[in-house]
Amino acid sequence: MNERCPQCGLTFEREPGYFTGAMYASYLLALPLVFAIFLILWAFSSKTLLAVEAMVLITALIYLPLVPIVFRYSRVLWLYFDWRFGRR
């Protein structure tokens, strides 16, 4: 990640541990995705008779490639949150 924005010069990471709060944004982004994947699998499980453990494993495998995307967007959401409600 860049230290500063190339357009406006905003310093992204203000202090060590600045993006710790981005974990909450990551959780808020990941929870609906994982829940939706699991519900879709559950809807089709009546035809295939998948066990809950298998559905959880399949959900994790489907979600795994989405982790980098969620990671980036959680940092962006944290920056927007800090910019809007934090110090300037």
Distance bins in CASP14 RR format, pairs under 12 A and 6 or more apart:
PFRMAT RR
TARGET T0000
AUTHOR 0000-0000-0000
RMODE 2
METHOD distances of the structure
MODEL  1
1 11 0 0 0 0 0 1 0 0 0 0 0
1 12 1 0 0 1 0 0 0 0 0 0 0
1 13 1 0 0 1 0 0 0 0 0 0 0
1 18 0 0 0 0 0 1 0 0 0 0 0
1 19 0 0 0 0 1 0 0 0 0 0 0
1 22 0 0 0 0 0 1 0 0 0 0 0
1 71 0 0 0 0 0 1 0 0 0 0 0
1 72 0 0 0 0 1 0 0 0 0 0 0
1 75 1 0 0 1 0 0 0 0 0 0 0
1 76 0 0 0 0 0 1 0 0 0 0 0
1 78 0 0 0 0 0 1 0 0 0 0 0
1 79 0 0 0 0 0 1 0 0 0 0 0
2 8 0 0 0 0 0 1 0 0 0 0 0
2 9 0 0 0 0 1 0 0 0 0 0 0
2 10 0 0 0 0 1 0 0 0 0 0 0
2 11 0 0 0 0 1 0 0 0 0 0 0
2 12 1 0 0 1 0 0 0 0 0 0 0
2 13 0 0 0 0 1 0 0 0 0 0 0
2 75 0 0 0 0 0 1 0 0 0 0 0
2 79 0 0 0 0 0 1 0 0 0 0 0
3 9 0 0 0 0 1 0 0 0 0 0 0
3 10 0 0 0 0 0 1 0 0 0 0 0
3 11 1 0 0 1 0 0 0 0 0 0 0
3 12 1 0 0 1 0 0 0 0 0 0 0
3 13 1 0 0 1 0 0 0 0 0 0 0
3 14 0 0 0 0 0 1 0 0 0 0 0
3 18 0 0 0 0 0 1 0 0 0 0 0
4 10 1 0 0 1 0 0 0 0 0 0 0
4 11 1 0 1 0 0 0 0 0 0 0 0
4 12 1 0 0 1 0 0 0 0 0 0 0
4 13 0 0 0 0 1 0 0 0 0 0 0
4 14 0 0 0 0 0 1 0 0 0 0 0
5 11 0 0 0 0 1 0 0 0 0 0 0
5 12 1 0 0 1 0 0 0 0 0 0 0
5 13 0 0 0 0 0 1 0 0 0 0 0
5 76 0 0 0 0 0 1 0 0 0 0 0
5 79 0 0 0 0 1 0 0 0 0 0 0
5 83 0 0 0 0 0 1 0 0 0 0 0
6 12 0 0 0 0 0 1 0 0 0 0 0
8 79 0 0 0 0 0 1 0 0 0 0 0
8 83 0 0 0 0 0 1 0 0 0 0 0
10 79 0 0 0 0 1 0 0 0 0 0 0
10 80 0 0 0 0 0 1 0 0 0 0 0
10 82 0 0 0 0 0 1 0 0 0 0 0
10 83 1 0 0 1 0 0 0 0 0 0 0
10 88 0 0 0 0 0 1 0 0 0 0 0
11 18 0 0 0 0 1 0 0 0 0 0 0
11 79 0 0 0 0 0 1 0 0 0 0 0
11 82 0 0 0 0 0 1 0 0 0 0 0
11 83 0 0 0 0 0 1 0 0 0 0 0
11 88 0 0 0 0 0 1 0 0 0 0 0
12 18 1 0 0 1 0 0 0 0 0 0 0
12 19 0 0 0 0 1 0 0 0 0 0 0
12 22 0 0 0 0 0 1 0 0 0 0 0
12 75 0 0 0 0 1 0 0 0 0 0 0
12 76 0 0 0 0 0 1 0 0 0 0 0
12 78 0 0 0 0 1 0 0 0 0 0 0
12 79 1 0 0 1 0 0 0 0 0 0 0
12 80 0 0 0 0 0 1 0 0 0 0 0
12 82 0 0 0 0 1 0 0 0 0 0 0
12 83 0 0 0 0 0 1 0 0 0 0 0
13 19 1 0 0 1 0 0 0 0 0 0 0
13 20 0 0 0 0 0 1 0 0 0 0 0
13 22 0 0 0 0 0 1 0 0 0 0 0
13 75 0 0 0 0 1 0 0 0 0 0 0
13 78 0 0 0 0 0 1 0 0 0 0 0
13 79 0 0 0 0 1 0 0 0 0 0 0
13 82 0 0 0 0 0 1 0 0 0 0 0
14 20 0 0 0 0 0 1 0 0 0 0 0
14 78 0 0 0 0 0 1 0 0 0 0 0
14 79 0 0 0 0 0 1 0 0 0 0 0
14 82 0 0 0 0 1 0 0 0 0 0 0
14 83 0 0 0 0 0 1 0 0 0 0 0
14 86 0 0 0 0 0 1 0 0 0 0 0
14 87 0 0 0 0 1 0 0 0 0 0 0
14 88 0 0 0 0 0 1 0 0 0 0 0
15 82 0 0 0 0 0 1 0 0 0 0 0
15 87 0 0 0 0 0 1 0 0 0 0 0
17 23 0 0 0 0 0 1 0 0 0 0 0
17 75 0 0 0 0 0 1 0 0 0 0 0
17 78 0 0 0 0 0 1 0 0 0 0 0
18 75 0 0 0 0 1 0 0 0 0 0 0
18 78 0 0 0 0 1 0 0 0 0 0 0
18 79 0 0 0 0 1 0 0 0 0 0 0
18 81 0 0 0 0 0 1 0 0 0 0 0
18 82 0 0 0 0 1 0 0 0 0 0 0
18 86 0 0 0 0 0 1 0 0 0 0 0
18 87 0 0 0 0 0 1 0 0 0 0 0
19 25 0 0 0 0 1 0 0 0 0 0 0
19 26 0 0 0 0 1 0 0 0 0 0 0
19 71 0 0 0 0 1 0 0 0 0 0 0
19 72 0 0 0 0 0 1 0 0 0 0 0
19 74 0 0 0 0 1 0 0 0 0 0 0
19 75 1 0 1 0 0 0 0 0 0 0 0
19 76 0 0 0 0 0 1 0 0 0 0 0
19 77 0 0 0 0 0 1 0 0 0 0 0
19 78 1 0 0 1 0 0 0 0 0 0 0
19 79 0 0 0 0 1 0 0 0 0 0 0
19 81 0 0 0 0 0 1 0 0 0 0 0
19 82 0 0 0 0 1 0 0 0 0 0 0
20 26 0 0 0 0 0 1 0 0 0 0 0
20 74 0 0 0 0 0 1 0 0 0 0 0
20 75 0 0 0 0 0 1 0 0 0 0 0
20 78 0 0 0 0 1 0 0 0 0 0 0
20 82 0 0 0 0 0 1 0 0 0 0 0
21 27 0 0 0 0 1 0 0 0 0 0 0
21 28 0 0 0 0 0 1 0 0 0 0 0
21 74 0 0 0 0 1 0 0 0 0 0 0
21 75 0 0 0 0 1 0 0 0 0 0 0
21 77 0 0 0 0 1 0 0 0 0 0 0
21 78 1 0 1 0 0 0 0 0 0 0 0
21 79 0 0 0 0 0 1 0 0 0 0 0
21 81 0 0 0 0 1 0 0 0 0 0 0
21 82 0 0 0 0 1 0 0 0 0 0 0
22 28 0 0 0 0 0 1 0 0 0 0 0
22 29 0 0 0 0 1 0 0 0 0 0 0
22 30 0 0 0 0 0 1 0 0 0 0 0
22 70 0 0 0 0 0 1 0 0 0 0 0
22 71 0 0 0 0 1 0 0 0 0 0 0
22 72 0 0 0 0 1 0 0 0 0 0 0
22 73 0 0 0 0 1 0 0 0 0 0 0
22 74 1 0 1 0 0 0 0 0 0 0 0
22 75 1 0 1 0 0 0 0 0 0 0 0
22 76 0 0 0 0 1 0 0 0 0 0 0
22 77 1 0 0 1 0 0 0 0 0 0 0
22 78 1 1 0 0 0 0 0 0 0 0 0
22 79 0 0 0 0 1 0 0 0 0 0 0
22 80 0 0 0 0 0 1 0 0 0 0 0
22 81 0 0 0 0 1 0 0 0 0 0 0
22 82 0 0 0 0 1 0 0 0 0 0 0
23 29 0 0 0 0 0 1 0 0 0 0 0
23 30 0 0 0 0 0 1 0 0 0 0 0
23 70 0 0 0 0 0 1 0 0 0 0 0
23 71 0 0 0 0 1 0 0 0 0 0 0
23 74 1 0 0 1 0 0 0 0 0 0 0
23 75 0 0 0 0 0 1 0 0 0 0 0
23 77 0 0 0 0 0 1 0 0 0 0 0
23 78 0 0 0 0 1 0 0 0 0 0 0
24 30 0 0 0 0 0 1 0 0 0 0 0
24 31 0 0 0 0 0 1 0 0 0 0 0
24 74 0 0 0 0 1 0 0 0 0 0 0
24 75 0 0 0 0 0 1 0 0 0 0 0
24 77 0 0 0 0 1 0 0 0 0 0 0
24 78 0 0 0 0 1 0 0 0 0 0 0
24 81 0 0 0 0 1 0 0 0 0 0 0
25 31 0 0 0 0 0 1 0 0 0 0 0
25 70 0 0 0 0 1 0 0 0 0 0 0
25 71 0 0 0 0 1 0 0 0 0 0 0
25 72 0 0 0 0 0 1 0 0 0 0 0
25 73 1 0 0 1 0 0 0 0 0 0 0
25 74 1 1 0 0 0 0 0 0 0 0 0
25 75 1 0 0 1 0 0 0 0 0 0 0
25 76 0 0 0 0 1 0 0 0 0 0 0
25 77 1 0 1 0 0 0 0 0 0 0 0
25 78 1 0 1 0 0 0 0 0 0 0 0
25 79 0 0 0 0 1 0 0 0 0 0 0
25 80 0 0 0 0 1 0 0 0 0 0 0
25 81 1 0 0 1 0 0 0 0 0 0 0
25 82 0 0 0 0 0 1 0 0 0 0 0
26 33 0 0 0 0 0 1 0 0 0 0 0
26 34 0 0 0 0 0 1 0 0 0 0 0
26 66 0 0 0 0 0 1 0 0 0 0 0
26 67 0 0 0 0 1 0 0 0 0 0 0
26 68 0 0 0 0 0 1 0 0 0 0 0
26 69 0 0 0 0 0 1 0 0 0 0 0
26 70 1 0 1 0 0 0 0 0 0 0 0
26 71 1 0 0 1 0 0 0 0 0 0 0
26 72 0 0 0 0 1 0 0 0 0 0 0
26 73 0 0 0 0 1 0 0 0 0 0 0
26 74 1 1 0 0 0 0 0 0 0 0 0
26 75 0 0 0 0 1 0 0 0 0 0 0
26 76 0 0 0 0 0 1 0 0 0 0 0
26 77 0 0 0 0 1 0 0 0 0 0 0
26 78 0 0 0 0 1 0 0 0 0 0 0
27 33 0 0 0 0 0 1 0 0 0 0 0
27 34 0 0 0 0 0 1 0 0 0 0 0
27 35 0 0 0 0 0 1 0 0 0 0 0
27 70 0 0 0 0 1 0 0 0 0 0 0
27 71 0 0 0 0 0 1 0 0 0 0 0
27 74 0 0 0 0 1 0 0 0 0 0 0
27 77 0 0 0 0 0 1 0 0 0 0 0
27 78 0 0 0 0 0 1 0 0 0 0 0
28 34 0 0 0 0 0 1 0 0 0 0 0
28 35 0 0 0 0 0 1 0 0 0 0 0
28 70 0 0 0 0 1 0 0 0 0 0 0
28 73 0 0 0 0 0 1 0 0 0 0 0
28 74 1 0 0 1 0 0 0 0 0 0 0
28 77 1 0 0 1 0 0 0 0 0 0 0
28 78 0 0 0 0 0 1 0 0 0 0 0
28 81 0 0 0 0 0 1 0 0 0 0 0
29 35 0 0 0 0 0 1 0 0 0 0 0
29 36 0 0 0 0 0 1 0 0 0 0 0
29 63 0 0 0 0 0 1 0 0 0 0 0
29 66 0 0 0 0 1 0 0 0 0 0 0
29 67 0 0 0 0 0 1 0 0 0 0 0
29 69 0 0 0 0 1 0 0 0 0 0 0
29 70 1 0 1 0 0 0 0 0 0 0 0
29 71 0 0 0 0 1 0 0 0 0 0 0
29 72 0 0 0 0 0 1 0 0 0 0 0
29 73 1 0 0 1 0 0 0 0 0 0 0
29 74 1 0 1 0 0 0 0 0 0 0 0
29 75 0 0 0 0 0 1 0 0 0 0 0
29 76 0 0 0 0 0 1 0 0 0 0 0
29 77 1 0 0 1 0 0 0 0 0 0 0
29 78 0 0 0 0 0 1 0 0 0 0 0
30 36 0 0 0 0 0 1 0 0 0 0 0
30 37 0 0 0 0 0 1 0 0 0 0 0
30 38 0 0 0 0 0 1 0 0 0 0 0
30 59 0 0 0 0 0 1 0 0 0 0 0
30 60 0 0 0 0 0 1 0 0 0 0 0
30 63 1 0 0 1 0 0 0 0 0 0 0
30 64 0 0 0 0 0 1 0 0 0 0 0
30 66 0 0 0 0 1 0 0 0 0 0 0
30 67 0 0 0 0 1 0 0 0 0 0 0
30 69 0 0 0 0 0 1 0 0 0 0 0
30 70 1 0 1 0 0 0 0 0 0 0 0
30 71 0 0 0 0 1 0 0 0 0 0 0
30 73 0 0 0 0 0 1 0 0 0 0 0
30 74 0 0 0 0 1 0 0 0 0 0 0
31 37 0 0 0 0 0 1 0 0 0 0 0
31 38 0 0 0 0 0 1 0 0 0 0 0
31 59 0 0 0 0 0 1 0 0 0 0 0
31 63 0 0 0 0 0 1 0 0 0 0 0
31 70 0 0 0 0 0 1 0 0 0 0 0
31 74 0 0 0 0 0 1 0 0 0 0 0
32 38 0 0 0 0 0 1 0 0 0 0 0
32 39 0 0 0 0 0 1 0 0 0 0 0
32 63 0 0 0 0 0 1 0 0 0 0 0
32 66 0 0 0 0 0 1 0 0 0 0 0
32 70 0 0 0 0 0 1 0 0 0 0 0
33 39 0 0 0 0 0 1 0 0 0 0 0
33 40 0 0 0 0 0 1 0 0 0 0 0
33 59 0 0 0 0 1 0 0 0 0 0 0
33 60 0 0 0 0 0 1 0 0 0 0 0
33 62 0 0 0 0 1 0 0 0 0 0 0
33 63 1 0 0 1 0 0 0 0 0 0 0
33 64 0 0 0 0 0 1 0 0 0 0 0
33 65 0 0 0 0 0 1 0 0 0 0 0
33 66 1 0 0 1 0 0 0 0 0 0 0
33 67 0 0 0 0 0 1 0 0 0 0 0
33 69 0 0 0 0 1 0 0 0 0 0 0
33 70 1 0 0 1 0 0 0 0 0 0 0
33 73 0 0 0 0 0 1 0 0 0 0 0
33 74 0 0 0 0 0 1 0 0 0 0 0
34 40 0 0 0 0 0 1 0 0 0 0 0
34 41 0 0 0 0 0 1 0 0 0 0 0
34 55 0 0 0 0 0 1 0 0 0 0 0
34 56 0 0 0 0 1 0 0 0 0 0 0
34 58 0 0 0 0 0 1 0 0 0 0 0
34 59 1 0 1 0 0 0 0 0 0 0 0
34 60 0 0 0 0 1 0 0 0 0 0 0
34 61 0 0 0 0 0 1 0 0 0 0 0
34 62 0 0 0 0 1 0 0 0 0 0 0
34 63 1 0 1 0 0 0 0 0 0 0 0
34 64 0 0 0 0 0 1 0 0 0 0 0
34 66 0 0 0 0 1 0 0 0 0 0 0
34 67 0 0 0 0 0 1 0 0 0 0 0
34 70 0 0 0 0 1 0 0 0 0 0 0
35 41 0 0 0 0 0 1 0 0 0 0 0
35 42 0 0 0 0 0 1 0 0 0 0 0
35 55 0 0 0 0 0 1 0 0 0 0 0
35 56 0 0 0 0 0 1 0 0 0 0 0
35 59 0 0 0 0 1 0 0 0 0 0 0
35 63 0 0 0 0 0 1 0 0 0 0 0
36 42 0 0 0 0 0 1 0 0 0 0 0
36 43 0 0 0 0 0 1 0 0 0 0 0
36 59 0 0 0 0 1 0 0 0 0 0 0
36 62 0 0 0 0 0 1 0 0 0 0 0
36 63 0 0 0 0 0 1 0 0 0 0 0
36 66 0 0 0 0 0 1 0 0 0 0 0
37 43 0 0 0 0 0 1 0 0 0 0 0
37 44 0 0 0 0 0 1 0 0 0 0 0
37 55 0 0 0 0 1 0 0 0 0 0 0
37 56 0 0 0 0 0 1 0 0 0 0 0
37 57 0 0 0 0 0 1 0 0 0 0 0
37 58 0 0 0 0 1 0 0 0 0 0 0
37 59 1 0 1 0 0 0 0 0 0 0 0
37 60 0 0 0 0 1 0 0 0 0 0 0
37 61 0 0 0 0 1 0 0 0 0 0 0
37 62 1 0 1 0 0 0 0 0 0 0 0
37 63 1 0 0 1 0 0 0 0 0 0 0
37 64 0 0 0 0 0 1 0 0 0 0 0
37 65 0 0 0 0 0 1 0 0 0 0 0
37 66 0 0 0 0 1 0 0 0 0 0 0
38 44 0 0 0 0 0 1 0 0 0 0 0
38 45 0 0 0 0 1 0 0 0 0 0 0
38 50 0 0 0 0 0 1 0 0 0 0 0
38 52 0 0 0 0 1 0 0 0 0 0 0
38 54 0 0 0 0 0 1 0 0 0 0 0
38 55 1 0 0 1 0 0 0 0 0 0 0
38 56 1 0 0 1 0 0 0 0 0 0 0
38 57 0 0 0 0 0 1 0 0 0 0 0
38 58 0 0 0 0 1 0 0 0 0 0 0
38 59 1 0 1 0 0 0 0 0 0 0 0
38 60 0 0 0 0 1 0 0 0 0 0 0
38 62 0 0 0 0 1 0 0 0 0 0 0
38 63 0 0 0 0 1 0 0 0 0 0 0
39 45 0 0 0 0 0 1 0 0 0 0 0
39 55 0 0 0 0 1 0 0 0 0 0 0
39 59 0 0 0 0 1 0 0 0 0 0 0
40 50 0 0 0 0 0 1 0 0 0 0 0
40 55 0 0 0 0 1 0 0 0 0 0 0
40 58 0 0 0 0 0 1 0 0 0 0 0
40 59 0 0 0 0 1 0 0 0 0 0 0
40 62 0 0 0 0 1 0 0 0 0 0 0
40 63 0 0 0 0 0 1 0 0 0 0 0
41 47 0 0 0 0 0 1 0 0 0 0 0
41 48 0 0 0 0 1 0 0 0 0 0 0
41 50 1 0 0 1 0 0 0 0 0 0 0
41 51 0 0 0 0 0 1 0 0 0 0 0
41 52 0 0 0 0 1 0 0 0 0 0 0
41 53 0 0 0 0 0 1 0 0 0 0 0
41 54 0 0 0 0 1 0 0 0 0 0 0
41 55 1 0 1 0 0 0 0 0 0 0 0
41 56 0 0 0 0 1 0 0 0 0 0 0
41 57 0 0 0 0 0 1 0 0 0 0 0
41 58 1 0 1 0 0 0 0 0 0 0 0
41 59 1 0 0 1 0 0 0 0 0 0 0
41 60 0 0 0 0 0 1 0 0 0 0 0
41 61 0 0 0 0 0 1 0 0 0 0 0
41 62 0 0 0 0 1 0 0 0 0 0 0
41 63 0 0 0 0 0 1 0 0 0 0 0
42 48 0 0 0 0 0 1 0 0 0 0 0
42 49 0 0 0 0 0 1 0 0 0 0 0
42 50 0 0 0 0 1 0 0 0 0 0 0
42 51 0 0 0 0 0 1 0 0 0 0 0
42 52 0 0 0 0 1 0 0 0 0 0 0
42 54 0 0 0 0 0 1 0 0 0 0 0
42 55 1 0 0 1 0 0 0 0 0 0 0
42 56 0 0 0 0 0 1 0 0 0 0 0
42 58 0 0 0 0 0 1 0 0 0 0 0
42 59 0 0 0 0 1 0 0 0 0 0 0
43 50 0 0 0 0 0 1 0 0 0 0 0
43 55 0 0 0 0 0 1 0 0 0 0 0
44 50 1 0 0 1 0 0 0 0 0 0 0
44 54 0 0 0 0 0 1 0 0 0 0 0
44 55 0 0 0 0 1 0 0 0 0 0 0
44 58 0 0 0 0 0 1 0 0 0 0 0
45 51 0 0 0 0 1 0 0 0 0 0 0
45 52 0 0 0 0 1 0 0 0 0 0 0
45 53 0 0 0 0 0 1 0 0 0 0 0
45 54 0 0 0 0 1 0 0 0 0 0 0
45 55 1 0 0 1 0 0 0 0 0 0 0
45 56 0 0 0 0 0 1 0 0 0 0 0
45 58 0 0 0 0 1 0 0 0 0 0 0
45 59 0 0 0 0 0 1 0 0 0 0 0
46 55 0 0 0 0 0 1 0 0 0 0 0
48 54 0 0 0 0 1 0 0 0 0 0 0
48 55 0 0 0 0 1 0 0 0 0 0 0
48 58 0 0 0 0 0 1 0 0 0 0 0
49 55 0 0 0 0 0 1 0 0 0 0 0
50 56 0 0 0 0 1 0 0 0 0 0 0
50 57 0 0 0 0 1 0 0 0 0 0 0
50 58 1 0 0 1 0 0 0 0 0 0 0
50 59 0 0 0 0 0 1 0 0 0 0 0
51 57 0 0 0 0 1 0 0 0 0 0 0
51 58 0 0 0 0 0 1 0 0 0 0 0
52 58 0 0 0 0 0 1 0 0 0 0 0
52 59 0 0 0 0 0 1 0 0 0 0 0
53 59 0 0 0 0 0 1 0 0 0 0 0
53 60 0 0 0 0 0 1 0 0 0 0 0
54 60 0 0 0 0 0 1 0 0 0 0 0
54 61 0 0 0 0 0 1 0 0 0 0 0
55 61 0 0 0 0 0 1 0 0 0 0 0
55 62 0 0 0 0 0 1 0 0 0 0 0
56 62 0 0 0 0 0 1 0 0 0 0 0
56 63 0 0 0 0 0 1 0 0 0 0 0
57 63 0 0 0 0 0 1 0 0 0 0 0
57 64 0 0 0 0 0 1 0 0 0 0 0
58 64 0 0 0 0 0 1 0 0 0 0 0
59 66 0 0 0 0 0 1 0 0 0 0 0
60 66 0 0 0 0 0 1 0 0 0 0 0
60 67 0 0 0 0 0 1 0 0 0 0 0
61 67 0 0 0 0 0 1 0 0 0 0 0
63 69 0 0 0 0 0 1 0 0 0 0 0
63 70 0 0 0 0 1 0 0 0 0 0 0
64 70 0 0 0 0 0 1 0 0 0 0 0
65 71 0 0 0 0 0 1 0 0 0 0 0
66 72 0 0 0 0 0 1 0 0 0 0 0
66 73 0 0 0 0 0 1 0 0 0 0 0
66 74 0 0 0 0 0 1 0 0 0 0 0
67 73 0 0 0 0 0 1 0 0 0 0 0
67 74 0 0 0 0 0 1 0 0 0 0 0
68 74 0 0 0 0 0 1 0 0 0 0 0
68 75 0 0 0 0 0 1 0 0 0 0 0
69 75 0 0 0 0 0 1 0 0 0 0 0
69 76 0 0 0 0 0 1 0 0 0 0 0
70 76 0 0 0 0 0 1 0 0 0 0 0
70 77 0 0 0 0 0 1 0 0 0 0 0
71 77 0 0 0 0 0 1 0 0 0 0 0
71 78 0 0 0 0 0 1 0 0 0 0 0
72 78 0 0 0 0 0 1 0 0 0 0 0
72 79 0 0 0 0 0 1 0 0 0 0 0
73 79 0 0 0 0 0 1 0 0 0 0 0
73 80 0 0 0 0 0 1 0 0 0 0 0
74 80 0 0 0 0 0 1 0 0 0 0 0
74 81 0 0 0 0 0 1 0 0 0 0 0
75 81 0 0 0 0 0 1 0 0 0 0 0
75 82 0 0 0 0 0 1 0 0 0 0 0
76 82 0 0 0 0 0 1 0 0 0 0 0
76 83 0 0 0 0 0 1 0 0 0 0 0
77 83 0 0 0 0 0 1 0 0 0 0 0
77 84 0 0 0 0 0 1 0 0 0 0 0
77 85 0 0 0 0 0 1 0 0 0 0 0
78 84 0 0 0 0 0 1 0 0 0 0 0
78 85 0 0 0 0 0 1 0 0 0 0 0
78 86 0 0 0 0 0 1 0 0 0 0 0
79 85 0 0 0 0 0 1 0 0 0 0 0
79 86 0 0 0 0 0 1 0 0 0 0 0
80 86 0 0 0 0 0 1 0 0 0 0 0
82 88 0 0 0 0 1 0 0 0 0 0 0
END
